[in-house]
Amino acid sequence: MNSRPNTKAKEDAATPTVACVANDTIIELVYDPEKCETGLAVSRFGGLWNVEQEVRIHTGETLVPYSPKNNLIANDCVLLPSKPEHHGDKAGLLADITAFLHRYVDLSPIFEQIAAHYILLSWVHDAFNELPYLRLRGEYGTGKTRGLLAIGSLCYRPFFASGASTVSPIFHTIDRFGGTLILDEADFRFSDATSEMVKILNNGNVRGLPVLRTMQNQYREFNPRAFKVFGPKIIAMREHYNDPALESRFITEDMGQRPWREDIPISLPPTLKDEALALRNRLLHFRFCHLFDTKIDPSALLAGVEPRLNQIALPLLSMVDDPVLRAEIGAWLSNEQEEKMSQRQVTIEGRVLATLREAFAASNGMPVSIGDITERFNATHSAEYGQLVSYKWIGHVVRKNLRLTTSKSGGIYVVPTSEKHKLETLSARYN
């Protein structure tokens, strides 16, 4: 009779793991590129840690590290720390992150600080329920990809992909590895893949909004699967998205607005990889020490801005301890919103809304007809459009774009006075 333990059964019972937070224990996958070995860094006592090959948690489950031969790990598609290293104090760590970014990429001074704090945020992002995204926008040759590489290499478990990647591995990688999605060339053309990628971006900044995808099990039964896509994301693109809701999730740096700094190397040196690894090791220790005490700081709320801006800005601002810098970042974000609101004024919706307000002001408390709105709009804007717009077109914008209710009165369509209360909310949105 064979008395040796059943090694295969033991291996089958273990769960390959990238990360786990179990009660007061934080477990993170680490990878030593020199030894080509993976392990699980385990913190049980507020920053004290050790690396183990097998961890049994309170549920009775046994966790083991992913194999170092995993393609995502072996080919640097996902970057991991090699081990925790003492991070020092928060201010010193941020200073070293900022110096690293300044050395390799040309960012505006305020966005450089935003990026440094976003890196820190990415390592404790699971302490929050909503997250902003970072975006680098500009034409080719403006340093977008360089910025992605520099910022992304310091983020929490970054996964590098491009807009040309197929959607399926991106879904599976985010679901299994979590971490930070670093997406280059994110100007998607309209396609099924586009809609799938947009789902990741639309759902991925709020906890608890997985993306359902149709799948079949081994018996060919319909078995939809929920993919977890919540987490930090940094993208690079040339233009912007047409969806205002998606646009509102981004904190954007427009690249190429300044002459290229002469002290920035044209080609990234081999030392960047080692410097980034050393910082990721310190950032892992920061996560071990501060995940459980990280939370929203209500005092960082911005006054006089849209709720969406506060929703995405609060986690970032909560990471900023310096009150002067926090005020500067808040002012920058508020100014960015003002510019977006000014841009809304010249959209079709903004112009029709302004015309509708003008018509109501002259109506003496009566409903306003679609015909009146159309005539006023044509009197002001027909030269810009090169033709007169139709009643039907204006009615479509009022009902579908502005979501105002119309009714029929005396054989004509009107906007009733009961809709006037909606105009105040819309006017604030469109400035």
C-alpha positions as a Markdown table, in Angstrom:
| # | Residue | x | y | z |
|---|---|---|---|---|
| 1 | Met | 0.0 | 0.0 | 0.0 |
| 2 | Asn | 1.4 | 3.4 | -1.0 |
| 3 | Ser | 1.7 | 5.6 | 2.2 |
| 4 | Arg | 3.0 | 8.7 | 0.4 |
| 5 | Pro | 0.7 | 11.7 | 0.4 |
| 6 | Asn | -1.4 | 12.2 | -2.7 |
| 7 | Thr | 0.5 | 15.2 | -4.2 |
| 8 | Lys | -1.8 | 15.5 | -7.2 |
| 9 | Ala | -4.9 | 15.7 | -5.0 |
| 10 | Lys | -3.2 | 18.3 | -2.8 |
| 11 | Glu | -2.4 | 20.4 | -5.9 |
| 12 | Asp | -5.9 | 20.1 | -7.3 |
| 13 | Ala | -7.3 | 21.3 | -4.0 |
| 14 | Ala | -5.2 | 24.5 | -4.0 |
| 15 | Thr | -6.3 | 27.7 | -5.7 |
| 16 | Pro | -3.9 | 29.6 | -7.9 |
| 17 | Thr | -4.1 | 33.2 | -6.6 |
| 18 | Val | -3.1 | 36.7 | -7.6 |
| 19 | Ala | -4.4 | 38.6 | -4.6 |
| 20 | Cys | -6.7 | 38.1 | -1.7 |
| 21 | Val | -7.9 | 40.3 | 1.3 |
| 22 | Ala | -9.2 | 37.9 | 4.0 |
| 23 | Asn | -10.1 | 39.6 | 7.3 |
| 24 | Asp | -7.0 | 41.3 | 8.4 |
| 25 | Thr | -4.7 | 39.5 | 6.0 |
| 26 | Ile | -3.5 | 40.9 | 2.7 |
| 27 | Ile | -2.1 | 38.4 | 0.1 |
| 28 | Glu | -0.3 | 39.5 | -3.1 |
| 29 | Leu | 1.4 | 37.7 | -5.9 |
| 30 | Val | 5.1 | 38.5 | -6.3 |
| 31 | Tyr | 7.5 | 37.6 | -9.1 |
| 32 | Asp | 11.3 | 37.5 | -8.9 |
| 33 | Pro | 12.5 | 37.9 | -12.5 |
| 34 | Glu | 16.1 | 36.9 | -11.7 |
| 35 | Lys | 15.1 | 33.5 | -10.1 |
| 36 | Cys | 12.0 | 33.2 | -12.3 |
| 37 | Glu | 10.0 | 32.4 | -9.2 |
| 38 | Thr | 6.6 | 33.4 | -7.9 |
| 39 | Gly | 5.3 | 33.5 | -4.4 |
| 40 | Leu | 2.6 | 35.0 | -2.2 |
| 41 | Ala | 3.6 | 38.0 | -0.1 |
| 42 | Val | 1.5 | 37.8 | 3.1 |
| 43 | Ser | 0.9 | 40.6 | 5.5 |
| 44 | Arg | -1.0 | 39.7 | 8.7 |
| 45 | Phe | 0.3 | 42.3 | 11.2 |
| 46 | Gly | 0.0 | 45.8 | 9.8 |
| 47 | Gly | 2.9 | 45.8 | 7.3 |
| 48 | Leu | 5.0 | 42.9 | 8.6 |
| 49 | Trp | 5.2 | 40.3 | 5.9 |
| 50 | Asn | 6.7 | 37.1 | 4.6 |
| 51 | Val | 6.7 | 35.3 | 1.2 |
| 52 | Glu | 5.0 | 31.9 | 1.2 |
| 53 | Gln | 4.3 | 29.2 | -1.4 |
| 54 | Glu | 1.1 | 28.1 | 0.3 |
| 55 | Val | -1.4 | 30.1 | 2.4 |
| 56 | Arg | -4.4 | 28.7 | 4.2 |
| 57 | Ile | -7.1 | 31.3 | 4.9 |
| 58 | His | -10.0 | 31.4 | 7.4 |
| 59 | Thr | -12.4 | 29.8 | 4.9 |
| 60 | Gly | -10.3 | 26.7 | 4.8 |
| 61 | Glu | -9.2 | 27.4 | 1.3 |
| 62 | Thr | -5.5 | 26.8 | 0.4 |
| 63 | Leu | -4.0 | 29.5 | -1.9 |
| 64 | Val | -0.9 | 29.0 | -4.1 |
| 65 | Pro | 0.8 | 31.5 | -6.4 |
| 66 | Tyr | 0.3 | 31.5 | -10.2 |
| 67 | Ser | 3.1 | 29.8 | -12.1 |
| 68 | Pro | 6.1 | 31.9 | -13.1 |
| 69 | Lys | 5.6 | 30.4 | -16.6 |
| 70 | Asn | 2.2 | 32.1 | -17.0 |
| 71 | Asn | 2.5 | 34.0 | -20.3 |
| 72 | Leu | 1.2 | 37.3 | -18.8 |
| 73 | Ile | 3.9 | 37.2 | -16.1 |
| 74 | Ala | 6.8 | 35.7 | -18.1 |
| 75 | Asn | 6.3 | 38.2 | -20.9 |
| 76 | Asp | 5.8 | 41.3 | -18.7 |
| 77 | Cys | 2.3 | 41.9 | -19.9 |
| 78 | Val | 1.4 | 42.1 | -16.2 |
| 79 | Leu | 4.0 | 43.7 | -13.9 |
| 80 | Leu | 4.4 | 42.5 | -10.4 |
| 81 | Pro | 6.6 | 43.5 | -7.4 |
| 82 | Ser | 9.3 | 41.0 | -6.5 |
| 83 | Lys | 9.0 | 41.4 | -2.8 |
| 84 | Pro | 7.8 | 44.1 | -0.3 |
| 85 | Glu | 10.4 | 46.7 | 0.6 |
| 86 | His | 10.0 | 49.3 | 3.3 |
| 87 | His | 8.3 | 52.4 | 1.7 |
| 88 | Gly | 9.5 | 55.0 | 4.2 |
| 89 | Asp | 7.0 | 57.7 | 4.7 |
| 90 | Lys | 4.2 | 58.7 | 2.3 |
| 91 | Ala | 5.7 | 62.1 | 1.4 |
| 92 | Gly | 9.1 | 60.5 | 0.6 |
| 93 | Leu | 7.5 | 57.8 | -1.5 |
| 94 | Leu | 5.5 | 60.4 | -3.5 |
| 95 | Ala | 8.6 | 62.5 | -4.0 |
| 96 | Asp | 10.4 | 59.4 | -5.5 |
| 97 | Ile | 7.5 | 58.6 | -7.7 |
| 98 | Thr | 7.3 | 62.2 | -8.9 |
| 99 | Ala | 11.1 | 62.3 | -9.6 |
| 100 | Phe | 10.7 | 59.0 | -11.6 |
| 101 | Leu | 7.9 | 60.5 | -13.7 |
| 102 | His | 9.7 | 63.8 | -14.2 |
| 103 | Arg | 12.9 | 61.9 | -15.4 |
| 104 | Tyr | 11.1 | 60.0 | -18.2 |
| 105 | Val | 8.0 | 61.8 | -19.3 |
| 106 | Asp | 7.0 | 65.4 | -20.0 |
| 107 | Leu | 3.8 | 66.2 | -18.0 |
| 108 | Ser | 2.5 | 69.6 | -16.9 |
| 109 | Pro | 3.5 | 70.2 | -13.2 |
| 110 | Ile | -0.1 | 69.8 | -11.9 |
| 111 | Phe | -0.7 | 66.6 | -13.9 |
| 112 | Glu | 2.6 | 65.2 | -12.8 |
| 113 | Gln | 1.3 | 65.5 | -9.2 |
| 114 | Ile | -2.1 | 64.0 | -10.2 |
| 115 | Ala | -0.3 | 61.1 | -11.8 |
| 116 | Ala | 1.9 | 60.4 | -8.8 |
| 117 | His | -1.1 | 60.4 | -6.5 |
| 118 | Tyr | -3.1 | 58.3 | -8.9 |
| 119 | Ile | -0.3 | 55.7 | -8.8 |
| 120 | Leu | -0.6 | 55.7 | -5.0 |
| 121 | Leu | -4.4 | 55.5 | -5.3 |
| 122 | Ser | -4.1 | 52.4 | -7.6 |
| 123 | Trp | -2.4 | 50.4 | -4.8 |
| 124 | Val | -5.3 | 51.0 | -2.4 |
| 125 | His | -8.1 | 51.4 | -5.0 |
| 126 | Asp | -10.2 | 48.7 | -3.4 |
| 127 | Ala | -10.7 | 50.9 | -0.4 |
| 128 | Phe | -13.0 | 53.0 | -2.6 |
| 129 | Asn | -16.3 | 52.4 | -4.4 |
| 130 | Glu | -15.7 | 54.8 | -7.3 |
| 131 | Leu | -12.5 | 55.6 | -9.2 |
| 132 | Pro | -11.5 | 58.1 | -11.9 |
| 133 | Tyr | -9.5 | 57.2 | -15.0 |
| 134 | Leu | -6.4 | 58.9 | -16.3 |
| 135 | Arg | -6.1 | 59.8 | -20.0 |
| 136 | Leu | -3.2 | 61.1 | -22.1 |
| 137 | Arg | -4.5 | 62.7 | -25.3 |
| 138 | Gly | -2.7 | 64.0 | -28.3 |
| 139 | Glu | -1.4 | 63.3 | -31.8 |
| 140 | Tyr | 1.4 | 60.8 | -32.5 |
| 141 | Gly | 4.8 | 61.9 | -31.4 |
| 142 | Thr | 3.5 | 63.8 | -28.4 |
| 143 | Gly | 4.7 | 61.3 | -25.7 |
| 144 | Lys | 1.4 | 59.5 | -25.0 |
| 145 | Thr | 2.8 | 56.0 | -25.1 |
| 146 | Arg | 5.9 | 57.1 | -23.2 |
| 147 | Gly | 3.6 | 58.5 | -20.5 |
| 148 | Leu | 1.6 | 55.2 | -20.4 |
| 149 | Leu | 4.8 | 53.2 | -19.9 |
| 150 | Ala | 6.2 | 55.4 | -17.2 |
| 151 | Ile | 3.0 | 55.9 | -15.2 |
| 152 | Gly | 1.8 | 52.4 | -15.8 |
| 153 | Ser | 5.0 | 50.7 | -14.8 |
| 154 | Leu | 4.4 | 52.0 | -11.2 |
| 155 | Cys | 0.7 | 51.2 | -10.9 |
| 156 | Tyr | -0.8 | 48.3 | -9.0 |
| 157 | Arg | -0.5 | 45.2 | -11.0 |
| 158 | Pro | -0.5 | 47.0 | -14.4 |
| 159 | Phe | -1.8 | 45.0 | -17.5 |
| 160 | Phe | -0.6 | 46.5 | -20.8 |
| 161 | Ala | -2.9 | 46.2 | -23.8 |
| 162 | Ser | -3.8 | 48.2 | -27.0 |
| 163 | Gly | -7.0 | 49.1 | -28.8 |
| 164 | Ala | -6.0 | 46.5 | -31.4 |
| 165 | Ser | -6.1 | 43.7 | -28.8 |
| 166 | Thr | -9.0 | 41.2 | -29.0 |
| 167 | Val | -11.6 | 41.7 | -26.3 |
| 168 | Ser | -11.7 | 38.3 | -24.8 |
| 169 | Pro | -8.2 | 38.2 | -23.2 |
| 170 | Ile | -8.7 | 41.7 | -21.8 |
| 171 | Phe | -12.0 | 40.6 | -20.1 |
| 172 | His | -10.4 | 37.5 | -18.7 |
| 173 | Thr | -7.2 | 39.2 | -17.5 |
| 174 | Ile | -9.0 | 42.0 | -15.7 |
| 175 | Asp | -11.3 | 39.5 | -14.1 |
| 176 | Arg | -8.6 | 37.1 | -12.9 |
| 177 | Phe | -5.6 | 39.5 | -12.3 |
| 178 | Gly | -7.5 | 42.7 | -11.4 |
| 179 | Gly | -5.0 | 45.6 | -11.1 |
| 180 | Thr | -4.7 | 48.5 | -13.5 |
| 181 | Leu | -5.6 | 48.4 | -17.2 |
| 182 | Ile | -3.1 | 50.4 | -19.3 |
| 183 | Leu | -4.7 | 50.8 | -22.7 |
| 184 | Asp | -2.9 | 52.4 | -25.7 |
| 185 | Glu | -4.5 | 53.6 | -29.0 |
| 186 | Ala | -7.9 | 53.6 | -27.4 |
| 187 | Asp | -9.6 | 55.4 | -30.3 |
| 188 | Phe | -12.0 | 52.6 | -31.1 |
| 189 | Arg | -13.8 | 52.5 | -34.4 |
| 190 | Phe | -17.4 | 51.4 | -34.3 |
| 191 | Ser | -17.5 | 47.6 | -34.1 |
| 192 | Asp | -18.7 | 44.8 | -31.8 |
| 193 | Ala | -15.2 | 45.0 | -30.1 |
| 194 | Thr | -15.7 | 48.7 | -29.6 |
| 195 | Ser | -18.9 | 48.2 | -27.7 |
| 196 | Glu | -17.3 | 45.5 | -25.5 |
| 197 | Met | -14.3 | 47.8 | -24.7 |
| 198 | Val | -16.7 | 50.7 | -23.9 |
| 199 | Lys | -18.5 | 48.4 | -21.5 |
| 200 | Ile | -15.3 | 47.8 | -19.6 |
| 201 | Leu | -14.7 | 51.6 | -19.4 |
| 202 | Asn | -18.3 | 52.4 | -18.5 |
| 203 | Asn | -18.7 | 49.8 | -15.8 |
| 204 | Gly | -15.1 | 49.6 | -14.5 |
| 205 | Asn | -15.0 | 52.8 | -12.4 |
| 206 | Val | -17.8 | 51.7 | -10.0 |
| 207 | Arg | -17.6 | 48.7 | -7.7 |
| 208 | Gly | -20.3 | 46.1 | -8.1 |
| 209 | Leu | -21.0 | 46.6 | -11.8 |
| 210 | Pro | -19.7 | 43.5 | -13.6 |
| 211 | Val | -20.1 | 43.0 | -17.3 |
| 212 | Leu | -22.2 | 40.0 | -18.3 |
| 213 | Arg | -21.0 | 38.1 | -21.3 |
| 214 | Thr | -22.8 | 35.2 | -23.0 |
| 215 | Met | -20.9 | 31.9 | -22.6 |
| 216 | Gln | -21.7 | 28.2 | -22.7 |
| 217 | Asn | -20.7 | 25.5 | -20.2 |
| 218 | Gln | -19.2 | 22.1 | -21.1 |
| 219 | Tyr | -22.7 | 20.8 | -21.7 |
| 220 | Arg | -23.4 | 23.6 | -24.2 |
| 221 | Glu | -25.9 | 25.2 | -21.8 |
| 222 | Phe | -26.5 | 28.9 | -21.8 |
| 223 | Asn | -24.5 | 30.2 | -18.8 |
| 224 | Pro | -23.8 | 33.9 | -18.7 |
| 225 | Arg | -20.7 | 34.9 | -16.8 |
| 226 | Ala | -20.2 | 38.1 | -14.8 |
| 227 | Phe | -16.7 | 39.6 | -15.4 |
| 228 | Lys | -15.4 | 41.9 | -12.7 |
| 229 | Val | -13.9 | 45.0 | -14.4 |
| 230 | Phe | -13.6 | 47.4 | -11.5 |
| 231 | Gly | -10.2 | 49.0 | -11.1 |
| 232 | Pro | -7.9 | 51.9 | -12.1 |
| 233 | Lys | -7.4 | 52.5 | -15.8 |
| 234 | Ile | -5.1 | 54.7 | -17.8 |
| 235 | Ile | -5.6 | 55.2 | -21.5 |
| 236 | Ala | -3.9 | 57.0 | -24.4 |
| 237 | Met | -5.9 | 58.3 | -27.4 |
| 238 | Arg | -5.9 | 61.0 | -30.0 |
| 239 | Glu | -9.5 | 62.3 | -29.8 |
| 240 | His | -12.3 | 62.0 | -27.3 |
| 241 | Tyr | -15.4 | 59.8 | -26.9 |
| 242 | Asn | -18.8 | 60.9 | -28.1 |
| 243 | Asp | -20.5 | 59.6 | -25.0 |
| 244 | Pro | -20.5 | 62.5 | -22.4 |
| 245 | Ala | -21.0 | 60.0 | -19.6 |
| 246 | Leu | -17.9 | 58.1 | -20.5 |
| 247 | Glu | -15.9 | 61.3 | -21.0 |
| 248 | Ser | -16.9 | 62.4 | -17.5 |
| 249 | Arg | -14.9 | 59.5 | -16.0 |
| 250 | Phe | -11.5 | 60.8 | -17.3 |
| 251 | Ile | -8.9 | 63.2 | -15.8 |
| 252 | Thr | -7.1 | 64.3 | -19.0 |
| 253 | Glu | -3.7 | 65.6 | -19.9 |
| 254 | Asp | -3.4 | 67.0 | -23.4 |
| 255 | Met | 0.1 | 66.1 | -24.6 |
| 256 | Gly | 2.3 | 68.0 | -26.9 |
| 257 | Gln | 1.3 | 71.4 | -25.6 |
| 258 | Arg | 5.0 | 72.4 | -24.7 |
| 259 | Pro | 8.4 | 72.0 | -26.4 |
| 260 | Trp | 10.0 | 68.6 | -25.5 |
| 261 | Arg | 12.2 | 68.9 | -22.5 |
| 262 | Glu | 15.8 | 68.4 | -23.4 |
| 263 | Asp | 16.6 | 66.5 | -20.3 |
| 264 | Ile | 14.2 | 63.7 | -21.2 |
| 265 | Pro | 15.9 | 60.7 | -22.9 |
| 266 | Ile | 14.7 | 60.0 | -26.5 |
| 267 | Ser | 14.8 | 56.3 | -25.8 |
| 268 | Leu | 14.0 | 54.7 | -22.5 |
| 269 | Pro | 17.1 | 53.4 | -20.8 |
| 270 | Pro | 17.4 | 49.8 | -19.4 |
| 271 | Thr | 17.6 | 51.3 | -15.9 |
| 272 | Leu | 13.9 | 52.3 | -16.0 |
| 273 | Lys | 12.8 | 48.6 | -15.6 |
| 274 | Asp | 14.9 | 48.2 | -12.4 |
| 275 | Glu | 13.8 | 51.6 | -11.0 |
| 276 | Ala | 10.2 | 50.8 | -11.6 |
| 277 | Leu | 10.5 | 47.4 | -9.9 |
| 278 | Ala | 12.1 | 49.0 | -6.8 |
| 279 | Leu | 9.3 | 51.5 | -6.6 |
| 280 | Arg | 6.6 | 48.8 | -7.0 |
| 281 | Asn | 8.2 | 46.9 | -4.1 |
| 282 | Arg | 7.9 | 49.9 | -1.9 |
| 283 | Leu | 4.4 | 50.5 | -3.1 |
| 284 | Leu | 3.4 | 47.0 | -2.2 |
| 285 | His | 4.6 | 47.7 | 1.4 |
| 286 | Phe | 2.6 | 50.9 | 1.3 |
| 287 | Arg | -0.5 | 48.8 | 0.4 |
| 288 | Phe | 0.3 | 46.4 | 3.3 |
| 289 | Cys | 0.5 | 49.3 | 5.7 |
| 290 | His | -2.3 | 51.5 | 4.6 |
| 291 | Leu | -5.1 | 49.6 | 2.8 |
| 292 | Phe | -7.2 | 49.2 | 5.9 |
| 293 | Asp | -6.9 | 52.8 | 7.0 |
| 294 | Thr | -7.6 | 54.4 | 3.6 |
| 295 | Lys | -11.0 | 56.0 | 3.2 |
| 296 | Ile | -12.9 | 58.9 | 1.6 |
| 297 | Asp | -12.1 | 62.3 | 3.1 |
| 298 | Pro | -15.3 | 64.3 | 3.0 |
| 299 | Ser | -13.4 | 67.5 | 3.6 |
| 300 | Ala | -12.0 | 67.1 | 0.1 |
| 301 | Leu | -15.4 | 67.7 | -1.5 |
| 302 | Leu | -15.2 | 70.4 | -4.2 |
| 303 | Ala | -17.8 | 73.2 | -3.9 |
| 304 | Gly | -20.0 | 74.3 | -6.9 |
| 305 | Val | -19.2 | 71.4 | -9.2 |
| 306 | Glu | -21.3 | 68.6 | -10.7 |
| 307 | Pro | -21.8 | 65.5 | -8.5 |
| 308 | Arg | -20.1 | 63.3 | -11.1 |
| 309 | Leu | -16.9 | 65.4 | -10.7 |
| 310 | Asn | -16.9 | 65.0 | -6.9 |
| 311 | Gln | -17.6 | 61.3 | -7.4 |
| 312 | Ile | -14.5 | 60.7 | -9.4 |
| 313 | Ala | -12.3 | 63.3 | -7.8 |
| 314 | Leu | -12.8 | 62.4 | -4.1 |
| 315 | Pro | -10.8 | 59.2 | -4.1 |
| 316 | Leu | -7.8 | 61.0 | -5.7 |
| 317 | Leu | -8.1 | 64.1 | -3.5 |
| 318 | Ser | -8.4 | 61.8 | -0.4 |
| 319 | Met | -4.9 | 60.6 | -1.2 |
| 320 | Val | -3.5 | 64.2 | -1.1 |
| 321 | Asp | -2.3 | 65.2 | 2.3 |
| 322 | Asp | -0.8 | 68.6 | 1.5 |
| 323 | Pro | -3.7 | 71.1 | 1.7 |
| 324 | Val | -2.1 | 73.5 | -0.7 |
| 325 | Leu | -1.6 | 70.8 | -3.4 |
| 326 | Arg | -5.1 | 69.5 | -2.7 |
| 327 | Ala | -6.5 | 73.0 | -3.4 |
| 328 | Glu | -4.4 | 73.3 | -6.6 |
| 329 | Ile | -5.6 | 70.0 | -7.9 |
| 330 | Gly | -9.2 | 70.8 | -7.0 |
| 331 | Ala | -9.0 | 74.1 | -8.8 |
| 332 | Trp | -7.5 | 72.5 | -11.8 |
| 333 | Leu | -10.3 | 69.9 | -11.9 |
| 334 | Ser | -12.9 | 72.6 | -11.4 |
| 335 | Asn | -11.4 | 74.6 | -14.3 |
| 336 | Glu | -11.5 | 71.4 | -16.5 |
| 337 | Gln | -15.2 | 71.1 | -15.8 |
| 338 | Glu | -15.8 | 74.7 | -16.6 |
| 339 | Glu | -14.2 | 74.2 | -20.0 |
| 340 | Lys | -16.3 | 71.1 | -20.6 |
| 341 | Met | -19.4 | 73.0 | -19.7 |
| 342 | Ser | -18.4 | 75.9 | -22.0 |
| 343 | Gln | -18.0 | 73.3 | -24.8 |
| 344 | Arg | -21.6 | 72.0 | -24.1 |
| 345 | Gln | -22.9 | 75.5 | -24.8 |
| 346 | Val | -22.0 | 75.2 | -28.5 |
| 347 | Thr | -23.4 | 71.7 | -28.9 |
| 348 | Ile | -26.8 | 71.2 | -30.6 |
| 349 | Glu | -28.3 | 70.5 | -27.3 |
| 350 | Gly | -26.8 | 73.6 | -25.7 |
| 351 | Arg | -28.1 | 75.9 | -28.4 |
| 352 | Val | -31.6 | 74.4 | -28.5 |
| 353 | Leu | -31.7 | 74.7 | -24.7 |
| 354 | Ala | -30.7 | 78.3 | -24.8 |
| 355 | Thr | -33.4 | 79.0 | -27.5 |
| 356 | Leu | -36.0 | 77.2 | -25.4 |
| 357 | Arg | -35.1 | 79.3 | -22.3 |
| 358 | Glu | -35.4 | 82.4 | -24.5 |
| 359 | Ala | -38.8 | 81.3 | -25.8 |
| 360 | Phe | -40.1 | 80.6 | -22.2 |
| 361 | Ala | -38.9 | 84.0 | -21.0 |
| 362 | Ala | -41.1 | 85.6 | -23.7 |
| 363 | Ser | -44.1 | 83.3 | -23.3 |
| 364 | Asn | -45.8 | 85.1 | -20.3 |
| 365 | Gly | -46.2 | 81.8 | -18.5 |
| 366 | Met | -47.7 | 79.9 | -21.4 |
| 367 | Pro | -46.4 | 76.7 | -23.1 |
| 368 | Val | -43.9 | 77.1 | -25.9 |
| 369 | Ser | -44.5 | 75.6 | -29.3 |
| 370 | Ile | -41.9 | 73.5 | -31.2 |
| 371 | Gly | -42.6 | 75.9 | -34.1 |
| 372 | Asp | -41.6 | 78.9 | -32.0 |
| 373 | Ile | -38.4 | 77.3 | -30.8 |
| 374 | Thr | -37.6 | 76.3 | -34.4 |
| 375 | Glu | -38.1 | 79.8 | -35.8 |
| 376 | Arg | -36.0 | 81.4 | -33.0 |
| 377 | Phe | -33.3 | 78.8 | -33.5 |
| 378 | Asn | -33.2 | 79.4 | -37.3 |
| 379 | Ala | -33.0 | 83.1 | -36.8 |
| 380 | Thr | -29.9 | 82.8 | -34.7 |
| 381 | His | -28.1 | 79.7 | -36.1 |
| 382 | Ser | -29.3 | 79.0 | -39.7 |
| 383 | Ala | -26.2 | 80.7 | -41.2 |
| 384 | Glu | -23.9 | 78.3 | -39.3 |
| 385 | Tyr | -25.8 | 75.2 | -40.5 |
| 386 | Gly | -26.2 | 76.5 | -44.1 |
| 387 | Gln | -29.9 | 75.8 | -44.1 |
| 388 | Leu | -33.1 | 76.1 | -42.0 |
| 389 | Val | -33.7 | 73.3 | -39.6 |
| 390 | Ser | -37.1 | 71.6 | -39.5 |
| 391 | Tyr | -39.7 | 71.5 | -36.8 |
| 392 | Lys | -39.3 | 67.7 | -36.7 |
| 393 | Trp | -35.5 | 68.0 | -36.1 |
| 394 | Ile | -36.0 | 70.5 | -33.2 |
| 395 | Gly | -38.7 | 68.3 | -31.7 |
| 396 | His | -36.3 | 65.3 | -31.8 |
| 397 | Val | -33.6 | 67.2 | -30.0 |
| 398 | Val | -36.0 | 68.4 | -27.4 |
| 399 | Arg | -37.5 | 65.0 | -26.7 |
| 400 | Lys | -34.6 | 62.6 | -27.3 |
| 401 | Asn | -31.5 | 64.6 | -26.4 |
| 402 | Leu | -32.8 | 67.0 | -23.7 |
| 403 | Arg | -35.4 | 64.4 | -22.5 |
| 404 | Leu | -38.1 | 67.0 | -22.2 |
| 405 | Thr | -41.8 | 66.0 | -22.5 |
| 406 | Thr | -43.9 | 67.5 | -25.3 |
| 407 | Ser | -47.7 | 67.4 | -25.6 |
| 408 | Lys | -50.2 | 68.3 | -28.3 |
| 409 | Ser | -52.3 | 71.4 | -27.8 |
| 410 | Gly | -54.5 | 72.9 | -30.5 |
| 411 | Gly | -53.0 | 70.6 | -33.1 |
| 412 | Ile | -49.4 | 71.6 | -32.5 |
| 413 | Tyr | -46.7 | 70.2 | -30.3 |
| 414 | Val | -45.6 | 72.3 | -27.3 |
| 415 | Val | -43.3 | 72.1 | -24.3 |
| 416 | Pro | -45.6 | 72.5 | -21.4 |
| 417 | Thr | -44.9 | 74.8 | -18.5 |
| 418 | Ser | -44.6 | 71.8 | -16.2 |
| 419 | Glu | -41.2 | 71.1 | -17.9 |
| 420 | Lys | -39.8 | 74.4 | -16.8 |
| 421 | His | -38.4 | 73.0 | -13.6 |
| 422 | Lys | -36.2 | 70.6 | -15.6 |
| 423 | Leu | -34.7 | 73.6 | -17.4 |
| 424 | Glu | -32.8 | 74.7 | -14.3 |
| 425 | Thr | -31.0 | 71.4 | -14.0 |
| 426 | Leu | -30.3 | 71.3 | -17.7 |
| 427 | Ser | -29.1 | 74.9 | -17.7 |
| 428 | Ala | -26.6 | 74.1 | -14.9 |
| 429 | Arg | -25.3 | 71.1 | -16.9 |
| 430 | Tyr | -24.9 | 73.1 | -20.1 |
| 431 | Asn | -23.7 | 76.2 | -18.3 |
